Amino acid sequence: MISVGIKELKEQLSGYVDKVRHGEEIVVTDRGKEVALVIPISRERDAVKGLVESGKVKWTGGKPAGLRGLKVKGKSLSRTVLEDRR
């Protein structure tokens, strides 16, 4: 993981974006304190983007909607989360 100050990040933005594109994570600092994390786009986000572009789902930035007939084996995610909180 790379750590970089805001000034250097601004001056070398293209280079740092290229590093992120290749999987590197960058911690952005301001006066020595960590303030942000720049990470590559996740596979999940890419998958959602692909579904939106194909017209299979509609997404306005919130919870994706529009896909019907999807069946999931096992317990629901909400039930799993509730059990994990106990």
DRENDO-1510 file (C-alpha; in Angstrom, 1 decimal, always signed):
<recs>
REC; n; res; u; v; w
REC; 1; MET; +0.0; +0.0; +0.0 .
REC; 2; ILE; +1.3; +3.4; -1.0 .
REC; 3; SER; +1.0; +6.5; +1.1 .
REC; 4; VAL; +1.0; +9.9; -0.6 .
REC; 5; GLY; +0.4; +13.5; +0.4 .
REC; 6; ILE; -2.3; +15.6; -1.3 .
REC; 7; LYS; +0.2; +17.9; -3.0 .
REC; 8; GLU; +2.2; +15.0; -4.6 .
REC; 9; LEU; -1.0; +13.2; -5.5 .
REC; 10; LYS; -2.2; +16.3; -7.4 .
REC; 11; GLU; +1.1; +16.7; -9.2 .
REC; 12; GLN; +1.4; +13.0; -10.2 .
REC; 13; LEU; -2.3; +12.1; -10.4 .
REC; 14; SER; -2.0; +10.2; -13.7 .
REC; 15; GLY; +0.8; +8.0; -12.4 .
REC; 16; TYR; -1.1; +7.2; -9.2 .
REC; 17; VAL; -4.3; +6.4; -11.1 .
REC; 18; ASP; -2.3; +4.0; -13.2 .
REC; 19; LYS; -1.0; +2.3; -10.1 .
REC; 20; VAL; -4.6; +1.9; -8.8 .
REC; 21; ARG; -5.7; +0.6; -12.2 .
REC; 22; HIS; -3.1; -2.2; -11.7 .
REC; 23; GLY; -4.4; -3.1; -8.2 .
REC; 24; GLU; -2.5; -0.9; -5.9 .
REC; 25; GLU; -4.2; +0.8; -3.0 .
REC; 26; ILE; -3.2; +4.4; -2.1 .
REC; 27; VAL; -3.6; +6.1; +1.3 .
REC; 28; VAL; -3.9; +9.9; +0.9 .
REC; 29; THR; -2.5; +12.0; +3.7 .
REC; 30; ASP; -3.0; +15.6; +4.7 .
REC; 31; ARG; -0.2; +17.0; +6.9 .
REC; 32; GLY; +0.8; +13.4; +7.9 .
REC; 33; LYS; -2.7; +12.2; +8.8 .
REC; 34; GLU; -4.5; +9.6; +6.7 .
REC; 35; VAL; -7.7; +11.2; +5.2 .
REC; 36; ALA; -8.7; +9.0; +2.2 .
REC; 37; LEU; -8.1; +5.6; +0.5 .
REC; 38; VAL; -8.0; +5.3; -3.3 .
REC; 39; ILE; -8.8; +1.7; -4.3 .
REC; 40; PRO; -9.5; -0.1; -7.6 .
REC; 41; ILE; -13.1; -0.5; -8.7 .
REC; 42; SER; -14.4; -3.8; -7.2 .
REC; 43; ARG; -15.6; -6.8; -9.2 .
REC; 44; GLU; -19.0; -6.4; -7.6 .
REC; 45; ARG; -19.3; -2.8; -8.9 .
REC; 46; ASP; -18.2; -3.9; -12.3 .
REC; 47; ALA; -20.9; -6.7; -12.3 .
REC; 48; VAL; -23.6; -4.2; -11.3 .
REC; 49; LYS; -22.5; -1.8; -14.0 .
REC; 50; GLY; -22.6; -4.6; -16.6 .
REC; 51; LEU; -26.2; -5.6; -15.5 .
REC; 52; VAL; -27.3; -1.9; -15.8 .
REC; 53; GLU; -25.7; -1.5; -19.2 .
REC; 54; SER; -27.3; -4.7; -20.5 .
REC; 55; GLY; -30.7; -3.4; -19.3 .
REC; 56; LYS; -31.3; -6.3; -16.9 .
REC; 57; VAL; -31.5; -4.0; -13.9 .
REC; 58; LYS; -32.1; -0.3; -13.3 .
REC; 59; TRP; -30.0; +1.5; -10.8 .
REC; 60; THR; -30.2; +5.1; -9.6 .
REC; 61; GLY; -27.3; +4.7; -7.1 .
REC; 62; GLY; -29.3; +3.0; -4.4 .
REC; 63; LYS; -30.3; -0.6; -4.1 .
REC; 64; PRO; -30.4; -2.2; -7.6 .
REC; 65; ALA; -33.9; -3.1; -8.8 .
REC; 66; GLY; -35.5; -4.8; -11.8 .
REC; 67; LEU; -34.1; -8.4; -11.8 .
REC; 68; ARG; -36.8; -10.9; -11.2 .
REC; 69; GLY; -36.9; -14.6; -10.8 .
REC; 70; LEU; -33.6; -14.9; -9.0 .
REC; 71; LYS; -33.5; -17.7; -6.4 .
REC; 72; VAL; -30.9; -17.9; -3.7 .
REC; 73; LYS; -30.1; -21.1; -1.9 .
REC; 74; GLY; -29.7; -21.1; +1.9 .
REC; 75; LYS; -30.7; -18.4; +4.4 .
REC; 76; SER; -31.4; -14.9; +3.4 .
REC; 77; LEU; -28.8; -12.3; +3.8 .
REC; 78; SER; -30.9; -10.3; +6.3 .
REC; 79; ARG; -31.4; -13.5; +8.4 .
REC; 80; THR; -27.6; -14.2; +8.3 .
REC; 81; VAL; -26.8; -10.6; +9.4 .
REC; 82; LEU; -29.3; -10.8; +12.3 .
REC; 83; GLU; -27.9; -14.1; +13.5 .
REC; 84; ASP; -24.4; -12.8; +13.3 .
REC; 85; ARG; -25.3; -9.8; +15.5 .
REC; 86; ARG; -26.4; -12.0; +18.4 .
</recs>
